[in-house]
Amino acid sequence: MRFGLLGPVEAWRGVNGLDLGPPKRRVLLTRLLVEGGRPLSVDQLCQDLWPAGRRPSGAVSSVHAHISRLRAVLEPGRGTSKPATLLVRRPAGYALEAPRDALDSVVFETSVSRARELLSSGRTASAHQEIEQALRLWRGPALRDAAELTFAAPEIARLEASRQLAEELRVSILLEGGEAEAAVGLAERLIGSAPLREAPWALLMRALYSTGRSAEALQQYERFRITLAEELGVDPGPGLRDLHMAILRHDSAVLRIVRPPRRITGGVRVARNDGRLPVVGRSQETARLDTLLSEADAGRVRWAVLTGESGAGKTRLLEETAELAAERGFTIARMRCSGSLDNGRNPSVFGPAARLLAELRSEAPVSHDAADADAAAQPQAMSEEAALAELVREFADRRVLCAVDDLDESCAACLRLLHQLAVLLREVRLAVLCAVRDPDKPQVGRLLSELARQRAARLHLGPLGVADVAQLLTAAGEADSNLEAAALHRRSDGNPFLLLELLELPVVQRVGPAAQIPAAVESVVLTRLEALPEPVRAMLVHAAVSGETLDIEVLVHLSDGSREGLLGLIDEAQRAGILVWQEGKVGQPAGHYRFHGMLRDAVLATLTPAARQRAHAGIAMALDALPGRHPAQSAAHLVQAGPLVETEELVQAFLRVGRLCVRDRQHAAAIGWFERAADLAGPEHLSLHREAKRTAQWLATGSPAPLAREADAPVPGLAVVHRLPCPSRLRPTAP
């Protein structure tokens, strides 16, 4: 047996996930796991499971019933005469006596400690593998099922702090292994989650300096100093100030820079052994970029624009082309926009031309040692006009590949510089590669129009095909199964980023009933959601809870607007890469909107239990108001609405669905609904339980009495069932 708290609570027997039942039962298991084998009294469990003032009269009976059902799931082979060995009753209460290493949170913390020891002993590769395995254990926010309950708060805070430290350790390991480029992106993400914490800023500064971007490293220090002054009225600590001075002095002893060796092979590419999978499905684009480099090498300025949705592989193709160019003797300059922070007062803050110039000069020839390269990267304060003139001279003296990622996110100053270079430069050995996700953004229109006039190469990266997925599986050393390739393609929609993140998971967690959401995917979706307006987020929450495809009628009802207004919200979500339009087949309706790949699951993973319950309640209300909808649809959502729906009301909803099934002669379905009503009613609603059970038995035996009744006539002993009213106070909001 294994248990999971790093996300929604889960339990596995071997590789098989167990059905833990309704939300309250899952919270009960969470509470027992958090206690670590210590017994909890029934009264304490009732206090922890129900907020103050909301404890029902039958709470004690409910806890005993949930305990009984959990025992049946955790120990299915145990007879009634045998005592429980896992979820046991002690004099002080109930306890879950599982080994501590059966809990994923314990495995995570043990693995992090091991990674730290490996790093201390200089075994960087092993430390990197260990920390990656540890972080892959996270499936979402810790203790997600109990996120809003008081008992869970201390454990959630402790585990999230451990996760932050583990993420910082991963960046440190990458820096020690010479993987500074990868460390930059991870450090930036850590700053986004903890902007007032010094450690991620120090890691980012070290990573930027290690890639030759000392000007940007100094700029990040200034950003943090201003943020601390504005938010807290304090200065950075002595450790960060010392790091700042070390960058200004190029003190490599303090900075501990590890530079990966360059590989110059006379134009022949060397096979990598860095653990990365090859680029697949991009042979035409790669060939076109190879030709572009040859033309630039011959003395003609060449531009290329890579377009495609998020995760299409634009950045990876930029890096692959940069490696190829470096092997051919090109100097590589990476232009990244870090916002408009040039206040004209601080010499450590530079405009885009000065930053690009510093980037170029940090690329020392291979024969120079690291000290020479550090000296060449010494930033100097100058005006943008002077920096532009120096740039033109630098381009005339060497072969350069300039890689510009996220062009559509660049500031006006960076776009203006690129436009100037496009107009000014003609007969120099320069290739410029720009990656852009949304070429329709107004701010990039002027530059793209100029590049189109110069007939720049425009390469669109579409989704991969099933054959490409199969090729990737083969490259990863896994069995080439067409069925697995097709399943992975369906879940990722052929998106390379989603696909590669899925391949990081164990095989059983990629597709099927035990499928999980990779932590990186969940983080990306959360970032995209936060950038969207509140009405779009609310629409996406309802859409995700409602189902795989968008139910337009339900969403229009919930948005209190028109179809045109809803399409505006959908359009924004589509531009964010969360929704896609699926064309219909010949002879079928025109098509429908749906979630992109596994992103529906990722949206659901960002919701707290309470947010999901509010959304289910709102959807049930909408379905109830729409004509022609079968009440089974709303009943299915009422089940998931948790404490927003009283047990008696839910039982009555089940009974009405059962009676409609009787009317439609769907006897098997009717039996199922009446049995669910009987099970749900339990001893707390004895009369409802007995009558629902009796009706199910009548139907099972084929008795003509209930089958002959009119649909609107009451079943003997039962009240006429009315629809559950959903007052406007239950209308859900985005989290």
N, C-alpha and C positions, 0 to 999 in steps of 0.2 A: 504494500500500500504506500502511495505517495500523496501528499497534500500540497495545495498551492494557495498562497496568500498574496503573491506578487501580481495582483490583478483580481479578477473575480475569483471567488473561492472555488477550487476544483479538487477532485479526488480521482486518483487513477489506481486501478488494479492491473499491474503490468503496464501495457500500453493502452489499455481500454479506459476511457473516461466514464465516470459513473454519473447517473442522473440523480442529482441531489434534491430535486423537487422544487417547490415554490420558494419565493424570496425569503420568507420568515425562517424556513428550515435552513437555508443557506447561511443566514445571519447567525442562527444558533450554532452551526458547525464552526463558523468563523470565531465566535466567542469562545468556544471550547478550545480551538487551536491556539488562540492568542494566550490562553491561560497556561499553556505548556504542560498539561498533564495534572495540574492541580484541580481539586474538586470545586465545583460551584453549586451552591444550593439552588433549589428551584425558585425560591424567592429572589435571589440575586439574578438569576437568568431572566425572570420576568421584568425586573427593573432595567436590565440592560437591553432587552429586546423591544420594549415599548417605551417611548418617551414619557416623561412625567405628565400625568393627567390624561393619558390616552391608553392606559392599561385596561383591556376589556375584562368583564367579569369572569370569563372562562379562560383567563390566561394560563392558570396552572394546568388545566386539562389540556390546553393546546400545547404546552411545553412537553407534557408526558406523551402526547400523540406524536409530536415531531421527533422526540427521542426514539420512540418505537419504530417509526418509519426510517430514521437514519440507521438504526441498528440493522434493519432488514436490508438496507442498501450496502452497508459496510461489511456485514458478515452474512451474506445470503445463504450460506450452507449450514448455519447454526440452527439447530432444532430448538423448539420452545423449551425443552427440558434442560438444555445446556446453558450455563451462565455466559454472559457476554465477556469477551476478552479485550475488546478495543474501546467501546463506549460503555464504561462500567459505572455501577452505582456504589459509592462509598458512603460511610456514615455522614460525611460532611456534604455530600451531594454527588452530582454527575461529573465524570472526568473522561477525557479522551486520551488514553494511554498509548500514544504512538511514539516510536523513537524520534528523537529530535532531528536526526538527519533525514527523516521522511518528509520534512517540511522544506519547501523550496526557499523560504527566507533564510533558514539556517544554512542550507547548501550554498546560497548566494554569499553570505557573509564569510563562510569558510573559504570559498573560492577567492574572494577578494583578498583576504589575508594571505593566501598562498601566492597570489599574483604579486603582492607587495614584497613578499620574501624573495621571490624569484627576481624581481627587479633589483633589489638590494644586492643580490649575489651576482648581478651582471648577466643573467640569463634572460635577455630582453625578448627574444622570440617566444620562449615558453611563457613569459609573463603576459605577452600580448594575447596568446592563445587562451590563457586562463581567464583573463579579464573579459574577453569577448564571450566566452562560454558563460561566465557569471551574469553578464548583462543580458544575455539572451533569455535568461529565466524570467525576466519581467514581461508580463502580458498586458500591462495596463497599470492604472493607479493602484497602489497597495490597498488591500482590504476594500475593494470597490463596492462590494455588496453592503458594507456597513459604514460607508463613508460619512454618513450624517448622524451616526449614533455616538454618544459620548464615550463609551468604553473603548472605541476604536481610535480615538484621536491621538493618544500618546504613542501607540504602536505605529500608526501611519506616519507621524512626525519622525519617529526614530528610523523607520525603513526608508523614507524619502531622503533623509539626511545621509544614510548609508549609500543610497543610490547616487546622490550628488558627489560624494567622495569617490565612489567607484568610477564615475564618469571622468572626474579630474585625474584619477590615477591612469585611466586609459590614455588621456592626452599626454601625460608625462611619459608613459611607456612609448608612445609613438615618437615623441621628441628624442628620447634616448636611442631609439632605433633608426633615427635619421629620416623619419616619415613626417617632416614638418608640414608639407602641403596638406596632408590629411588632418594633422593636428589643428590647423587654422580653422577649418570648418567646424570641427567638434568644439573647439574653444568658444567660437562665436555663438554656437547653440547654447552652451552652458551660460554664457553671459545673458542670453535672452531669458533664461529661466531664473537666474539669480544675479540681477544687475548690480547689486550693492556688495557682492562678495568679491574679495580681492583675488582669491586664488585663480579663478578663470581669466581675469584680466592679465595676471602675470603669465599664465600659460600662453595666452594669445600674443602677448608682446614677445615672448621667447620664440614662439612659432614663426611670427612674422619676420623677426630678425634672422632666424635660421634660413628662411627662404630668400634672403637678400633684400627684404623690404623694411629697412631700418627706419625710413621716414614714416611709414605707416605704423610701425611699432611705437614710435614717439607720439604719433597722433592719437593712438589708442590710450596712452597714458593721460594725455590731455583731456580726452573724452571722459575718462573715469574721474579725473580730478574735478572737472566741472560738475559732473553728476553728483559726487559726494558733497561738494560745496553747496549745490542747490538743494539737495534732498536732506542732508544731515548737518551741514555747516561744519564739516571736518575735512582734514586733508588725508591723503593716502598714508598707509602705515609705513614704517621704516623699511620693511622688506621690499615693498614696491618702489619706494623712492631710490633704494640702492640699485634695483634692477634698471630703473630709468637712467641713473648715472652711468651704469655699466654699458648701456646701449649708446649713450652719448660718447663714451670713451672707447667703444669697441673692445671692451674688456672680455675677451673670450674665456678667461679663466672663471669669471663669475657666470657668464652666460651658458657655459658648457654646450657649445654648439657642436652637433654631430652632422657632418656634411656627407651625404651619400656620394660615392664616386661616380663621375660621369663616364659614359661609354661612347667613345668615338670609334667607329668601325668602317670608315671609308664608304659610308652610304649603305652598308649591308646591315639590316636589323638583326639584333641579337635576341634570341628567345628569352623572355623574362622568367624568373622563378620567384615571383613576389606574391604568389597565392591568388592573384587576380585572374578571373576567367576571361577568355578572349572576347573581343567584340564580334558579334555575329549579326547577320542580316544587314550589314552596311558595306558590302563590297563595292557597290557603285559609288557611294559617297567617298569611301576611302580612296578609290582610284582617281576620282576627280580632285581630291585634295592633294594627292601625290603629284598630279600634273600641275596643279597650282604652285606647289613648291618649286618644281623644276622651272616654271616660267618666271617665278620671282628670282630664282638663282641666276637666270639669264639677264637680269637687269630690268624687269618690268614689274611695276607695282601691281599686286594682285590682292583683291578683297574677296572674301567669301562670307555669306550669311547663313548660319545654321538655324533652322526653325524647327519647332516641334513642341508637343505638350510637355509639361513637367515630367521628368523621369524618362524622357525619350532617349537619353544618352548623349545630349549635346556636349555637356562638360567632359564626359569620357572621351568623345571623339576629338575635342579640343586637345586634351592631354595626350592622346595617342599621336595626333599630328605634331604636337610640340616635341614629343620624344623623337619622332622621325626627323624633324627639322634639326634638332640638336645633334643627332648622329651625322647629319650632312654638313655640320659646321655653322648652322644658324645660331645667332644669339636669341634667346627667348626672353620676351618681356611680357609679363601678365598685367594687364590693366584692370584694376578693380576699383569700382566707385565706393568710397567710404563716407559719402555724404559731404555736404558743404559745411566745413568747419573752419575755413580759412578766415580768421577774424582780423588778419593783418597785424596782430600784436605779438603773437607767440611764434618764435622762429622754428619750433618743432612742428608747425602745421603748414602743409604745402598744398598748392593747387594741383590739378591733374597733370599738367605738363611737367612740373617739377617732380612729382611722384614718379611719372613714367621715366623721366631722365635718370632719377636715382635707381630705378629698377634696371635700366639698361646698364648703367655703370657698375652695378653690383654683380653683373655677369662677367666675371673675370675669365680670361683665356684659360684653357685647361692646364697649360704649363705653369701658371702662376700658383703660388701656394695660398692658403686661406688668409694669411695676413695681408697679402697684396689685395685680395678680393675685398677684405673688410675696409682697407684704406680707400679703395676705389668707390666704395658705397657711401663714403662720408657725405652726408647731405649738406647742402649749402643753401642759404636763403637767397632767393632771387625772384624777380617778377615773373609773371606768366609769359610775358612777351619775350624776355630774355631766355626763359626755359624753352619756349617754342623754337627760338632760333638755334639754341644748342641741340635740340632734338633733331632738327633738320640736318645739322652737321653730323650728328651721330649716325643717322640713317644713311648718309652718303658714304660713310667710312666702313660699313660692315653689312653683313647679311643679317636681317632681323625678321623674326616671326613675332608679331604682336597678337596675343590671345586676349579677347575681350569677352568675358562671361557675363550673363544677365544684362545684356545691353539695354533691354527695356526697363531695367530698374536703375539705370545710371542717372546722375544728376545733370542739370543743364550744362554745367561747366565741362563735364567729361564729354557729353555729346557735342558741344561746341568745338572741343579740341579735335575729336575724331573727324568732324566735318572739315575743319581747317586742314588736317592731314590729307583728307581725300581730295581736296581742291589743290593743295600746294604740291604734293609729291607725285612724280610721274616716273622718271628714269632712275630709280634706285632699286636696290635689291631688298624689297620689303614685301612681306605677305601679312595681311591682317585678317584674322578669323574672328567673327562676331557670332555669339550665340544669343538668340532672342526667343523668348517663349510667346510673347504677344506682339507680333509685328504691326498690329493695328493701333497700338497706343499712339496718341497724337504726338508725344514728345520725341518719338524716334522717326516720325514721318519724314522730316526734312533730310536727315542723314540717309535713310533708306532710299529716298527719291534720288539723291545724288549718286548713291552706289548703283541704283538701277540704270541711271544715265550712263554710267561708266561700264555697264554690263558686268557687274560683279556676279560671281557664282551664287545662286540661291539654292540651297540644299535642304529639303524638308525630310525630317526623320519621322516616319510613320511607325505604327506598331509592328512588332515582330510577328512572324507566322508560326504555325505549329512546328514546321520543319526547323525553324531557327531555335525554338525551345528544345527540340530533340537534340540538336547539335550542341546546345549549351549543356544539356544533361550529360552527353557523352564526354565533353571537355572537362566536366566536373568529376569524371570517373564513376558515374552512376550508370545503371543499366538503361539502355536506350529503349524505353517503353513508349510506344505511340499513345497508349491510353493515358499514361502519366503526363506526357507532354501536352496532350489535348486538355487534360484537367487543369494543369498549371496555366495553360494559355487562357482558358476560360476565366480562371480566378484573377489573373493579372491583366486581362485584356491585351496581352502582348506588350505591356509597358515594361521596358528593361529594368527600371528601378524596382518596381513591384516584384518582378520576377526574381531578380537577384536577392532581394530581401527574403522572399519565400524560400529560396534555396539555402539560406542560412539556417532555416529551421530544421529540426528532425523530420524525417520523411513522413511520419504519422501526423505531424502537425501542419502539413502544407495544404492538403485538401481533405475533404471528407468530414465526418462527424466530429473528429477531434481537431479540426483546423483552427489555427491561432492567427492573430494579427501580429506581424513583426513590430517590435517596439519602434523602429525607425519610421515605419508607415504611420503608426498611430500618432507619433510626434509631428510628422509632416501635416497630417490632416488637421490636427489641433491648431497648428500655426495658420493654416489656410482658413479655418473657421474663424479664428480670432480676427483675421484681416477683413472679413466680410461684414456688411451691415447687419444689424440685429434682425430685421425682417427676413433676410436670406438665411441666417442661421436658424431661425425658428422654423422656416419652411423645410430646411434640410433635416432638422430633428424629426418633424412630423413625417416627412417622406421616408426616412430611414426606419422609423418605428412601424410605419404602415406596411412596408414590403419592399421587394426588389425593384419593382417598377413604380413610377409615380402615379398615384391615383389622383388625377387632376380634379375631379369633382370634390373629393374630400379636402384637398389642399385649398381649393377656392373657398369652400365653406369655412375653413379654419382661418384663412387670411382675411376674411371679411371684405374681400375685394372682388375684382372682375378677373376673367380669364386673361385679359391683356396685362393686368397688373401682375398676376402670377407668372406669366411668361417673362416679364421683366426680371423677377427674382430668379427664375430658372436660368435665364441668360447669364446673370452674374455668377451663379454657381457653376455653369458650364465653362465660363472663362477661367474660373479658378481650378478647372480640371477635376471637379468632383462629380458632375453629371455629364452624360453623353446622350445624344439622340440616336436611337436604334431604328434604322429603316425597316419597314415591314416587308415581308416577302410578297411575291406576285400573288394576287388574288386575296390578300389579307389587308387589314387596316393599314393606313399609311405608315404607322410606326409609333414609337413611344419613347419617353425619356426614362432613363434608368441610371443607377449609380455606376461609376467607373470601376470595373473590376471589384476588388474587395473593399472599396472605400465605404460602402454602406456599413460593413462590419466595423470599420475603423471609426466611423461617426458614432455608431452605437457604443463603441468602447469608451468614448469621451464622456458619456452621460452617467450621471449618478443614478442610483436606483430611483430616487424621488423624481428626477427629471424624466426618466422613462415612464414612470407611473402617471405623471401629469400628461405626457404625450398620449399614452394609451387611453386615458380618460377622455381627452379631447377628441381623439379619433372615433371612439365609441359614440360620443355625442354627435359628431358629424354624420356617421353612418346611420344613426337613428333618425336623423333629420332628412336624409336623402331618400326619395321614393324609389321603390324597386329593389332595395338592398335587403338581402336575407338577414334576419336578426342573428343568425349564427356568426356573421362577420363581426357585429358589435360585441356579441358575447365573448368572442375570442379575445378582444381587446380589454373588456371589462375584467377578465381573469387576471390580466397583467397590470391592472390599475392599483393593485395593492390596497393600502388603507383608505384610498379615496372611495371605495365601494364597500358597503356593509355586506356581511356574509348573507344575510337574509335576502337582500336585493339581488345578489349574484345568483343565489339558488333560484329565485323567481325568474331571472333571465334564462337560466338553463331550462327550467320547466317550460317556458313559452316556446323556446326553440324545439324542445322535444315534442310539444303538442303540434307545432307546425309540421314537423317531420311525420307525425302520425297522420295528419291531414293529407300529406303528399304521398302516403304509403311507403315512406322510407323507414321501415320498421327497425332495421339494424342501427341506423343512425339515431333513431328515437330512443332505443334502449340505451345507447351510449350516453346521451344527454341526461336521461332520467337517472342513470347510475351515477353520473358525475354530480348531479344535484343531491342525490342521497349521501354520497361520500362527503360532499362539502358541508351539508347540513349538520351531520354528526349529532352527538348527544346534546349540543347546545340548542338545536332546533328540532326537537324530537318528532313533533307532528309532521313537519315537512319531510324529515328523513324517512319516516315510516311510509308516508303516502307516495313519495317518489320511488321508494324501493318497491312498494306494492305495484305501482304502475309499470315499472320495468319488468317485474315478474309476469304481469298480465300479458304484456307484449311478447315476452319470451315464450310463453306457453300458447300464444296464438288465440287468447281469449277474445271473442268478438265484441265484448262490451266496450272497452275503451277505443277500439279501432273504428267502431261505428259512429262515435260521437262527432259532432260538428267541431271544427277547429276552435271556434270561439266559446264552446260550452265548457264549463269547469270540470276538471277531473274530480271524481268523488273525493270529498274531504279536503280539497285544495281550493284556495282562494283563486278568483280570476286573476290571471297574471297580467300586470301592466308593464309597459316599458319603463326601464329605469330612467328617471329624469337626470340629466347632466347639467346642473346649474352653471352659469357663466363663470363662477368662481373657480371652476375646475379647468378653465381654459389654460393650456400649458404655455409656458414661455421658454425661450431659449436659455440654456444654462449660461 
